[in-house]
Amino acid sequence: MNSKNKKSNKSALHVNKGVDQPPSISPKARKNFQKFRKKSLSLDDYINGIKRGDRAILSRAITLVESSLPAHQELAQQIIEQCLPLAGNSMRIGITGVPGVGKSTFIESLGGEITKRKHKLAVLAIDPSSERSKGSILGDKTRMETLANNPDAFIRPSPSAGSLGGVARKTRESMLLCEAAGFDIIFIETVGVGQSEIAVHSMVDFFLLLMLAGAGDELQGIKRGIMEMADAIAINKADGNNKDKANQAKAEYNSALHLFPPSPSGWTPKVVTCSALHNIDIDTVWKTIMDYKELTTENEYWPAKRNEQAKYWMYETINEKLKSHFYTQEDIKTKLQNFEADVLNNRKSSFQAAQQLLDEYLKK
């Protein structure tokens, strides 16, 4: 076939090449990002960066704290040790509440009130119960968009995987780094109501419980122990038609709180109503927190509580390290399976198996 026939057999359909799409990240930005990623920081780089409030370096330091790699843990502990003299000057506030109570909206509203008063706020979220999703709390930044863009606020979710003690320890260490970076108000948020509240209560100065009105029996769905820990109860969504219900709930919670024994702090827990969505009485919540600080500073309960918490976390860390070391021993891991089979088949009691395993461990 000649060349003329070949040309006539070509399709009449012709698609233009079109316009080349620009890259989603500019080459310059990509180059700078890769350079930043590749650059390893020394101990002095971390310390100096944290001291001057560099958020990128603070975030990387917190990532080291959260890492399980031995090299990262070693560097993280060195950073924390050098940051300790700069830490401890913040007010630590724990915030918890039943699901759907509006914690994120409340934190954003109260956070805005605090930063308007020339404070620097760090928000740390702790969720040790989220084993399936592994990172559900990562949504906090998107739910608190205004606060996330506030130059005087820093939001950091903690890892949800791991034991309660381990996650809580990492949150406490992250809190120390935030204090060293100049944040004078620290929020520690817990998701849901459960064991995590006990851990958070042991690392904060003020414990705030968020509740809803009009959700059935006001005292249902909340453990007595959580209410006993609360320094204040804030009934959220007290606006519109819900305002009367909120005031009724306030009276009921006040009556319930009077049944509890007096707090060693000398503080009588307060119940307030507010609307985070409409920014109603958020300043009242902040005044309640400051009243608590004034009272407990005067009667010296504030520093005494800090000392007790520091001692508590020393022992908790010892327990966590011993537990972790025990379960990571290869011979123990092998024997655990055999002893578990013995217990399930009634060849050994649970206590006998545990004692023999511990004896084997302690022989080393």
Protein Blocks (a to p, Z undefined) as FASTA:
>chain_A
ZZklmmmmpcfbdcdebjadddfbdfklmmmmmmmmmpccdfklmmmmmmnopaklmmmm
mmmmmpmbfklmmmmmmmmmmmmmmgoiaccddddddehklmmmmmmmmmmmmmmnopac
ddddddfklmmnopmmmmmmmmmmmlmmpmkbccddddfbdcfklmmmmmmmmmmmmmmn
opabdcdddedjdfklmmmmmmcfbdcddddehiajfkgoiafklmmmpmbdcdehiahj
llmmmmmmmmmmmmmmmmpccdfklpacddddddfklopaklmmmmmmmmmmmmmmmnom
mmmmmmmmmmmmmmmmmmmmmmmmmmmpmklmmmmmmmmmmmmnopacfklmmmmmmmmm
mmZZ
